[in-house]
Amino acid sequence: MSTLVLDCSSGISGDMTAAALLDLGADEKKLREVLASLSDQQFELTISRVKKNALDCCDFDVELKNGEPHNDHDMTYLFGDSDHGAPCQEGQHMRDHESAHAHDHVHESTQQHDHHHHEHRHLADVNRIIEGSSATEHAKELAKKIFKIIAEAEALSHGVDISEVHFHEVGALDSIIDILSVAVLLDDLNVSEVIVPHLAEGHGEIRCQHGILPIPVPAVMHIANRYGLTLSSIPVHGELITPTGAAIVAAIKTAEALPKRYKIMKCGFGAGKRAYERPSILRAMLIEPVVNPNLTESDEVVKLETNIDDSTPESLGYLLERLYAEGALEAWFTPIFMKKSRPAYLLSVLTHPGLRESLEAIIFSESTTIGIRRSLVKRTILPRTVQKVVTPHGVIDVKVCLKPDGTKACYPEFESVKAVAMASGLTFNHIYLEALEAYLGK
């Protein structure tokens, strides 16, 4: 099992992902055998080397033999002119950009919009094609998952049920090849975890089957919202994240943060087709985390303490909330007895040194104490990351800790579980168990 890192600082699409995975060393022969098992062979796959800003990259290109135009790299079509200015003339037709968008047959008709014959398929049709291939069951399930994510987003975009969405170009052969190829290559690399630390998107507008749409396009917005993707806006005029790219990330991402120390075992570069201000490249790495022999880390925190014997429970509870809101690492009360046997509470707070003064100010303003003790303490902590898992009822943040014996422990975050439980009407424990199952099922 390996950990894959996808650096999407220049965006992501289906063909870029397939190219990057091939450049990592995934088996091209195995991929071609799977693609040769498809019932429709009206395509030609070319895998080659290209230069992007003098960098050597892998290029993954699917050429259809049914007369479909190939305009994904046609910047005049996409943005109007070489400066990404005024929109181009209506009536031109694009293949690859539209391959990222499904179309609702209620709103679009081939008689009105198509100058070429296109085969329309529903999600069930696409799934049957994938099932008929010789890919492994794991690869088939991943490919179907990616298509379902796109279909869900398009259903939301058009305001229809997922069963009413039919795929225009995304259901065509070229897109099935892109998505199935990504699934086959990931399966071949035996990837268990996928880290996506940066997911960059451009700005402006782009032409697709529905006309001119703002960037990010609706399908990408819905996928990002549904699956908790974090986007970064960068000063590039153009669409950097296609719906297919967003769906791939949503289907496979397990974390956003890289480990503090790691070794790069392999690296790959997948080329995009569009000419933006920055080179269109998807970087991929297979990494191996480097862990301290004791599998622990150390740091220093400040411990604040004070005795409180004349405050109401309500005011003490509010004080605790204020401390956490300000950034306290931990805060708690301990029942104690003070002089003359008066019952009281010991307030203890752990904080980073930089927050000491602000937390002390809160304690003085929200309690009756007139003095606070402080000390610098060392602590030993386990390496941890916060990951997002997708449950049937929403996205949950989970804390994953690496234990000294090398095993991992998952702890769903309270506030995240609480929010989904309240929104769904289910119990906290039900959602908590769903989060655990979703993490263990990755």
C-alpha positions in Angstrom: 0.0 0.0 0.0 1.3 3.5 -0.8 0.5 7.1 -0.2 -0.1 9.3 -3.2 0.3 13.1 -3.2 -1.5 15.1 -6.0 -0.2 18.7 -6.2 -3.1 20.4 -8.0 -1.5 23.9 -7.9 -2.2 24.1 -11.6 -5.6 22.4 -11.5 -6.6 18.9 -12.4 -8.5 17.1 -15.1 -9.0 13.4 -16.1 -6.3 13.2 -18.7 -3.8 15.1 -16.5 -4.4 12.6 -13.7 -4.0 9.5 -16.0 -0.8 11.0 -17.4 0.6 11.7 -13.9 -0.1 8.2 -12.7 1.5 6.7 -15.8 4.5 8.8 -15.2 4.7 7.5 -11.6 5.2 4.0 -13.1 1.7 2.6 -13.3 1.5 -0.3 -15.8 0.7 1.0 -19.3 0.4 -2.5 -20.7 -2.2 -3.5 -18.1 -4.2 -0.3 -18.9 -4.2 -1.0 -22.6 -5.5 -4.5 -22.0 -8.4 -3.2 -20.0 -9.2 -0.6 -22.6 -9.0 -3.2 -25.3 -11.8 -5.1 -23.5 -14.3 -2.3 -24.1 -17.0 -3.1 -26.6 -16.5 0.2 -28.5 -13.1 0.6 -30.0 -13.7 3.8 -31.9 -10.7 5.5 -30.3 -7.0 5.7 -30.4 -4.9 6.2 -27.2 -1.6 8.0 -27.5 0.8 8.2 -24.6 3.8 10.4 -25.3 6.3 12.9 -23.8 5.8 16.6 -24.1 7.5 19.7 -22.8 5.8 22.1 -20.4 8.0 25.2 -19.7 11.0 22.9 -20.5 9.7 20.3 -18.0 9.4 16.7 -19.4 5.9 15.5 -18.8 3.7 12.6 -19.8 0.7 13.3 -22.1 -2.4 11.1 -22.2 -4.5 11.8 -25.3 -7.7 10.0 -26.5 -8.6 10.6 -30.1 -12.0 9.5 -31.2 -12.6 8.0 -34.7 -16.2 9.1 -35.0 -15.5 12.6 -36.3 -15.8 14.5 -33.0 -13.7 17.7 -32.9 -10.9 18.0 -30.3 -11.1 21.6 -29.0 -10.1 21.4 -25.4 -6.8 23.1 -26.1 -8.5 25.7 -28.4 -8.1 28.9 -26.3 -10.0 30.9 -28.9 -13.0 28.7 -28.6 -12.8 28.6 -24.8 -12.1 32.2 -24.0 -12.7 34.2 -27.2 -9.2 35.3 -28.2 -5.5 34.8 -27.3 -5.9 37.3 -24.4 -9.0 35.5 -23.1 -11.2 38.4 -24.1 -14.6 38.6 -25.9 -16.5 35.3 -26.4 -16.2 33.5 -29.7 -18.8 32.9 -32.3 -21.7 30.6 -31.4 -22.1 27.3 -33.2 -18.6 26.0 -32.6 -18.4 22.7 -30.8 -16.0 21.5 -28.1 -15.2 17.9 -27.1 -13.1 17.7 -24.0 -14.4 20.6 -22.0 -17.9 19.4 -22.5 -16.7 15.9 -21.6 -16.7 17.3 -18.0 -20.4 18.2 -18.1 -23.5 16.1 -18.1 -26.6 17.4 -19.7 -30.3 17.2 -18.7 -32.4 16.0 -21.6 -35.3 18.2 -20.4 -33.2 21.4 -20.9 -31.1 20.5 -23.9 -32.0 19.0 -27.3 -29.5 17.6 -29.8 -31.6 19.3 -32.6 -31.0 22.7 -31.2 -27.4 22.5 -30.1 -25.4 19.7 -31.9 -23.8 19.9 -35.2 -22.5 16.4 -34.9 -24.2 13.2 -33.8 -23.7 12.4 -30.1 -24.6 9.4 -28.2 -26.4 10.1 -25.0 -26.2 7.8 -22.0 -27.6 7.7 -18.5 -25.6 6.7 -15.5 -26.9 3.1 -15.7 -25.6 2.9 -19.3 -22.2 4.1 -18.3 -22.0 1.7 -15.4 -22.8 -1.2 -17.8 -20.0 -0.3 -20.0 -17.6 -0.1 -17.1 -18.8 -3.5 -15.8 -18.2 -5.1 -19.2 -14.5 -4.2 -19.0 -11.8 -6.5 -17.7 -10.8 -4.1 -15.0 -10.6 -5.4 -11.4 -13.7 -5.0 -9.2 -11.9 -2.3 -7.2 -11.1 -0.3 -10.3 -14.7 -0.7 -11.6 -16.2 0.5 -8.3 -13.9 3.5 -8.2 -14.7 4.5 -11.8 -18.5 4.2 -11.1 -18.0 6.2 -8.0 -16.4 9.1 -10.0 -19.2 9.0 -12.6 -21.8 9.1 -9.8 -20.2 12.1 -8.2 -20.4 14.0 -11.5 -24.0 12.8 -12.1 -25.0 14.1 -8.6 -23.5 17.5 -9.3 -25.2 17.8 -12.7 -28.5 16.8 -11.2 -28.2 19.6 -8.7 -27.1 22.0 -11.4 -30.2 21.3 -13.5 -32.6 20.8 -10.6 -33.6 17.3 -11.7 -33.3 13.8 -10.2 -30.1 11.9 -10.9 -32.0 9.4 -12.9 -33.1 12.2 -15.3 -29.6 13.3 -16.1 -28.2 12.0 -19.3 -24.5 12.3 -20.2 -23.6 14.1 -23.4 -19.9 14.0 -23.9 -19.0 12.8 -20.4 -20.9 9.6 -21.2 -19.1 9.3 -24.5 -16.2 7.0 -25.1 -13.4 9.4 -24.5 -14.5 10.3 -21.0 -15.2 6.7 -20.0 -11.6 6.0 -21.1 -10.2 8.9 -19.0 -12.1 8.0 -15.8 -11.7 4.2 -16.2 -8.0 4.7 -16.9 -7.5 6.7 -13.7 -9.2 4.0 -11.7 -7.1 1.2 -13.3 -3.9 3.1 -12.7 -4.6 3.9 -9.1 -5.5 0.2 -8.6 -2.2 -0.8 -10.2 -0.2 1.5 -7.9 -2.0 0.0 -4.9 -2.7 3.4 -3.5 -4.2 3.4 0.0 -4.1 7.1 0.9 -4.3 10.2 -1.3 -3.2 13.6 0.0 -4.3 16.7 -2.0 -2.7 19.7 -0.2 -3.6 22.3 -2.9 -6.5 22.5 -5.3 -6.1 25.7 -7.4 -8.9 27.2 -9.5 -8.7 30.1 -11.9 -11.3 32.8 -12.6 -13.4 34.3 -15.4 -15.7 32.5 -17.8 -15.6 29.5 -20.1 -17.7 28.2 -22.9 -19.5 24.9 -22.7 -22.6 23.2 -24.0 -24.8 25.5 -21.9 -23.2 28.6 -23.2 -20.8 30.8 -21.2 -20.5 29.9 -17.5 -18.6 31.5 -14.7 -15.6 29.7 -13.2 -15.7 27.5 -11.2 -18.5 26.0 -13.2 -21.7 24.8 -11.3 -20.7 21.1 -11.3 -17.3 21.9 -9.7 -19.1 24.1 -7.1 -21.5 21.3 -6.2 -18.8 18.7 -5.9 -16.6 21.0 -3.7 -19.6 21.7 -1.5 -20.8 18.1 -1.2 -17.4 16.6 -0.5 -15.7 19.4 1.5 -13.0 20.2 -1.1 -10.9 23.3 -0.3 -10.3 25.5 -3.3 -7.6 28.1 -3.7 -8.2 31.0 -6.1 -5.1 31.9 -8.1 -4.6 34.8 -10.6 -5.1 32.7 -13.8 -7.8 33.5 -16.3 -9.3 30.1 -17.1 -10.8 26.9 -15.8 -8.2 24.8 -14.0 -10.5 22.3 -12.3 -12.8 20.4 -14.6 -15.8 18.5 -13.1 -14.0 15.2 -13.9 -10.9 16.4 -12.0 -13.0 17.6 -9.0 -14.9 14.3 -9.0 -11.6 12.3 -9.0 -10.3 14.3 -6.0 -13.7 13.9 -4.2 -13.6 10.1 -4.8 -10.0 9.4 -3.6 -8.8 12.2 -1.3 -8.1 11.1 2.3 -6.2 14.1 3.6 -5.0 17.7 2.8 -1.9 17.9 5.0 1.5 16.3 4.1 3.3 14.6 6.9 6.0 16.7 8.5 8.7 14.4 7.3 8.6 12.1 4.3 10.6 10.6 1.5 9.7 10.9 -2.2 9.8 7.4 -3.6 8.6 8.2 -7.1 7.4 11.4 -8.9 5.4 12.0 -12.1 4.2 14.9 -14.2 1.0 14.9 -16.2 0.5 17.4 -18.9 -2.7 19.4 -19.5 -3.8 20.5 -23.0 -4.5 24.2 -22.3 -2.0 27.1 -22.6 -2.5 29.2 -19.5 -0.1 31.8 -17.9 1.4 29.0 -15.8 2.2 25.6 -17.2 -0.7 23.1 -17.0 0.9 20.3 -15.1 -0.3 17.9 -12.4 2.5 16.8 -10.1 2.2 13.4 -8.4 4.4 11.8 -5.8 4.4 8.4 -4.1 5.8 9.2 -0.6 6.8 7.3 2.5 6.3 9.1 5.8 9.5 9.3 7.9 8.6 8.8 11.6 10.7 9.4 14.7 11.7 6.0 16.1 9.6 6.8 19.2 6.7 7.9 16.9 6.2 10.9 19.1 6.7 14.7 19.0 7.5 17.1 21.8 6.6 20.8 22.3 6.1 23.3 25.1 2.9 24.8 26.3 1.9 27.2 29.0 -0.3 25.9 31.9 -2.5 28.5 33.6 -4.2 27.7 37.0 -6.4 29.6 39.4 -8.7 28.8 42.3 -12.3 30.1 42.0 -14.7 29.8 45.0 -17.4 32.5 44.5 -18.7 32.2 40.9 -21.9 30.6 39.6 -21.9 27.4 37.5 -23.4 29.4 34.6 -20.5 32.0 34.6 -17.9 29.2 34.9 -19.4 27.4 31.9 -19.4 30.6 29.9 -15.7 31.2 30.9 -14.8 27.8 29.5 -16.5 28.6 26.2 -14.7 31.9 25.9 -11.3 30.2 26.5 -11.9 27.6 23.8 -13.1 30.2 21.3 -9.9 32.2 21.9 -7.7 29.2 21.1 -7.1 27.3 24.4 -5.8 23.8 23.7 -7.5 22.4 26.8 -9.4 23.9 29.7 -11.1 22.1 32.6 -12.4 22.5 36.2 -11.4 20.3 39.1 -13.5 20.3 42.4 -11.3 21.4 45.3 -11.6 22.5 48.9 -10.0 25.8 49.9 -9.2 27.3 53.4 -12.0 27.0 56.0 -13.2 24.0 54.0 -14.9 26.1 51.3 -15.8 24.1 48.2 -14.3 25.7 45.0 -13.0 24.9 41.5 -9.5 24.8 40.2 -9.4 26.2 36.6 -6.6 24.7 34.5 -5.8 25.9 30.9 -3.2 24.7 28.4 -2.3 27.1 25.7 0.5 28.0 23.2 2.8 30.7 24.7 1.6 33.3 22.2 -2.0 33.2 23.5 -1.1 33.4 27.3 -1.9 37.1 27.7 -5.2 37.0 25.9 -6.4 34.0 27.8 -5.3 35.5 31.1 -7.3 38.7 30.2 -10.4 36.5 29.6 -10.0 34.7 32.9 -9.7 38.0 34.8 -12.7 39.6 33.0 -15.0 36.6 33.2 -14.3 35.3 36.7 -13.7 36.6 40.2 -10.1 35.5 40.5 -7.4 38.1 41.3 -4.4 36.0 40.5 -3.3 33.3 37.9 -0.4 30.9 38.3 1.5 30.0 35.1 4.2 27.5 34.3 5.9 26.2 31.1 5.4 22.5 30.6 6.7 20.0 28.1 4.4 17.5 26.5 4.7 14.4 24.3 2.2 14.1 21.5 1.4 11.6 18.8 1.6 12.7 15.2 -1.9 13.5 13.9 -3.7 14.8 10.9 -7.3 15.9 10.4 -9.0 14.2 7.5 -12.4 14.4 5.9 -14.6 11.4 5.4 -17.8 11.2 3.5 -20.7 9.5 5.2 -24.2 9.0 3.9 -25.4 12.1 5.8 -22.5 14.5 5.3 -18.8 15.2 5.5 -17.1 14.6 8.9 -13.7 15.7 10.2 -11.8 13.0 11.8 -8.5 13.1 13.7 -6.1 10.4 12.8 -3.2 9.7 15.2 -0.2 7.5 14.6 0.6 5.3 17.7 4.0 4.1 18.8 3.4 0.6 17.5 2.8 2.1 14.0 -1.0 1.6 14.1 -3.5 4.4 13.5 -6.4 5.5 15.6 -9.4 7.5 14.2 -11.3 10.0 16.4 -14.3 11.8 14.7 -14.3 15.4 15.8 -17.1 16.3 18.2 -18.4 19.6 16.5 -18.3 18.0 13.1 -20.3 15.0 14.2 -22.7 17.2 16.2 -23.4 19.4 13.1 -24.3 16.4 10.9 -26.3 14.8 13.6 -28.4 17.9 14.1 -28.9 18.4 10.4 -29.9 14.8 9.7 -32.0 14.3 12.8 -30.1 11.2 13.7 -28.3 10.4 17.0 -24.8 11.6 17.7 -23.7 8.0 18.2 -25.2 6.9 14.8 -23.2 9.6 13.0 -20.1 8.9 15.0 -20.2 5.3 14.0 -20.8 6.2 10.3 -17.7 8.4 10.4 -15.6 5.5 11.8 -16.9 3.1 9.2 -16.2 5.6 6.4 -12.6 6.0 7.5 -12.0 2.3 8.0 -13.6 1.6 4.6 -11.1 3.8 2.7 
